Amino acid sequence: MKSIHCVMSHRHFDNQYTFDLDGFMTAQEFASTMTAFNEVAQHNPPPPSLSSGTSTALIASFSTLIILTVIGSIHYTHHLYFILVIPFTLISFSCILMGWRRRLKKKFEHAIIHLCSCMNATENVRGINFRLSKLSPGSNSSTHYQKSAYYAITIEFDERYNLLHHFSTMNGSNYKSICSPPAYSQSSPTIPQTSYQPNEKL
């Protein structure tokens, strides 16, 4: 059993064809399959990585805005209890952010797993299996991906299928060549000269 990983980067699964799929999927079949996965990923995107520059900038900007607002309120009202707003606000923001990310994650995974099940319903007979994988940045894979990659479509294919298909094709051709009857000639059969004729006098 061999497998390749089509890793997601920037909300797009890698659609570069590899020769490991030769004999199992053509380049056109692979391209159409990955197009279907990418369309689902566009309609149901995964949550953005917290280590990305955009997420870090948004969190830092929101935290800075809260702190400046609290400092300004204390400066103009001289009420120090406003400082308690900072931890409660940050905790509330963290809870909202975690719930939003979990919702996006669950929706994305459910959509991709459903598509994998639909693909496997027809491709398992060819020895091909699709599944959604979660890769760590340090894991080794047969494809190139960035350190921030997390999701991947793993394509597993059984080499025994090609071997079985090859032998079945060979056995079928040999059976046809051995067991095929000789060609029948429509011309009247020739009678040997030494055969007995009913009207012949002994």
C-alpha positions in Angstrom: 0.0 0.0 0.0 1.5 3.3 -1.1 0.2 6.8 -0.5 0.8 10.4 -1.4 -0.3 13.6 0.4 -1.9 16.5 -1.4 -1.3 19.2 1.1 -3.4 22.2 1.6 -1.6 25.5 1.4 -3.4 28.9 1.4 -6.8 27.1 1.4 -5.9 25.1 -1.8 -5.0 21.4 -2.0 -1.9 20.6 -4.1 -3.0 19.4 -7.5 0.4 18.6 -9.0 0.3 15.2 -10.7 3.0 12.7 -9.6 4.1 9.5 -11.4 3.3 7.5 -8.3 -0.3 7.6 -9.6 0.7 6.2 -13.0 -1.5 3.1 -13.7 -4.1 4.1 -11.2 -5.2 7.6 -12.2 -4.6 9.6 -15.3 -3.5 13.3 -15.1 -7.0 14.3 -16.2 -8.7 12.2 -13.6 -6.4 13.5 -10.9 -7.0 17.1 -11.9 -10.8 16.7 -11.9 -10.7 15.0 -8.5 -8.6 17.7 -6.9 -10.8 20.4 -8.5 -13.7 18.9 -6.7 -11.9 18.9 -3.4 -10.7 22.5 -3.9 -14.3 23.6 -4.7 -15.5 22.1 -1.4 -12.7 23.8 0.4 -13.6 27.2 -1.1 -17.2 26.9 0.0 -16.3 25.5 3.4 -12.8 27.0 4.2 -10.9 25.8 7.3 -10.1 28.2 10.1 -7.0 30.4 9.4 -3.8 29.4 11.2 -3.1 31.4 14.4 0.5 31.6 13.4 -0.3 33.4 10.1 0.6 37.0 9.8 -3.0 38.2 9.3 -4.3 36.4 12.4 -1.4 37.7 14.6 -2.0 41.2 13.4 -5.7 41.1 14.1 -5.2 39.7 17.6 -2.5 42.2 18.4 -4.6 45.1 17.1 -7.7 44.1 19.0 -5.7 43.6 22.2 -4.0 47.0 21.8 -7.4 48.7 21.2 -8.8 47.2 24.4 -5.8 48.3 26.5 -5.8 51.8 25.0 -9.6 52.1 25.6 -9.2 51.1 29.2 -6.3 53.4 29.8 -8.3 56.3 28.3 -11.3 55.5 30.4 -9.2 55.5 33.6 -7.5 58.7 32.7 -10.8 60.6 32.1 -12.9 59.0 34.9 -10.2 58.2 37.5 -11.9 54.9 38.2 -9.3 52.2 38.5 -11.9 49.4 38.4 -11.9 49.9 34.6 -8.7 47.9 34.6 -10.7 44.8 35.3 -12.3 45.2 31.9 -9.0 44.1 30.2 -8.9 40.4 31.4 -12.7 39.9 31.1 -12.7 41.3 27.6 -9.7 39.3 26.5 -11.3 36.1 28.0 -14.5 36.8 26.2 -12.7 37.5 22.9 -10.7 34.3 23.3 -13.9 32.2 23.9 -15.6 33.8 20.9 -12.6 33.2 18.7 -12.2 29.5 19.8 -15.9 28.9 19.1 -15.7 30.4 15.7 -12.6 28.4 14.8 -14.2 25.2 16.0 -17.3 25.8 14.0 -15.3 26.4 10.8 -13.1 23.4 11.5 -16.0 21.1 12.0 -17.8 22.3 8.9 -14.7 22.0 6.8 -13.8 18.5 8.0 -17.4 17.2 7.6 -17.6 18.5 4.0 -14.2 17.0 3.0 -14.9 13.7 4.7 -18.3 13.5 2.9 -16.6 14.0 -0.4 -14.0 11.4 0.4 -16.8 8.9 1.1 -18.4 9.7 -2.2 -15.1 9.3 -4.0 -14.3 6.0 -2.3 -17.7 4.6 -3.2 -16.5 4.4 -6.9 -12.7 4.4 -6.6 -12.3 1.6 -4.0 -12.9 -1.0 -6.7 -9.8 0.3 -8.5 -7.7 0.0 -5.3 -7.8 3.8 -4.6 -8.8 5.3 -1.3 -9.2 9.0 -0.3 -9.1 10.3 3.3 -8.5 13.6 5.1 -5.3 13.8 7.0 -3.8 16.2 9.5 -0.1 16.6 9.0 2.3 18.1 11.6 5.0 20.6 10.2 7.7 18.1 10.9 6.1 15.1 9.2 7.7 13.5 6.1 5.6 13.3 3.0 6.1 12.6 -0.6 5.1 16.1 -1.7 6.4 19.6 -1.0 4.5 21.7 1.4 5.1 24.7 3.6 5.7 24.5 7.4 2.3 26.0 8.1 0.5 23.2 6.3 -2.0 21.2 8.4 -4.6 19.5 6.3 -4.0 17.1 3.4 -5.9 14.7 1.1 -4.1 11.4 1.4 -4.5 9.1 -1.6 -3.8 5.5 -0.9 -3.5 3.0 -3.7 -3.0 -0.7 -3.6 -0.4 -2.0 -6.0 -1.9 -5.5 -5.9 -4.8 -4.2 -7.9 -2.5 -3.5 -10.9 -0.8 -6.8 -10.5 -4.2 -8.7 -10.3 -5.5 -6.7 -13.3 -2.4 -7.5 -15.3 -2.5 -11.3 -14.6 -6.3 -11.4 -15.3 -5.7 -9.7 -18.6 -2.9 -12.2 -19.5 -4.9 -15.2 -18.4 -7.9 -14.0 -20.5 -5.8 -13.6 -23.6 -4.1 -17.0 -23.1 -7.4 -18.7 -22.5 -8.8 -17.2 -25.7 -5.8 -18.4 -27.7 -5.8 -21.9 -26.3 -9.5 -22.6 -26.1 -10.7 -20.8 -29.2 -12.2 -23.3 -31.7 -10.6 -23.6 -35.2 -12.0 -21.6 -37.9 -14.8 -23.3 -39.7 -14.7 -23.4 -43.5 -18.0 -23.3 -45.3 -16.7 -25.2 -48.3 -17.8 -28.9 -48.5 -15.4 -31.3 -46.8 -13.1 -33.4 -49.0 -13.5 -37.1 -48.9 -10.3 -39.2 -48.8 -9.8 -41.4 -51.8 -9.2 -44.5 -49.7 -12.6 -44.2 -47.9 -15.4 -46.7 -48.6 -18.1 -45.6 -51.0 -21.6 -47.3 -50.7 -22.1 -47.7 -54.5 -18.6 -49.1 -55.0 -18.4 -52.8 -56.0 -16.0 -54.9 -53.9 
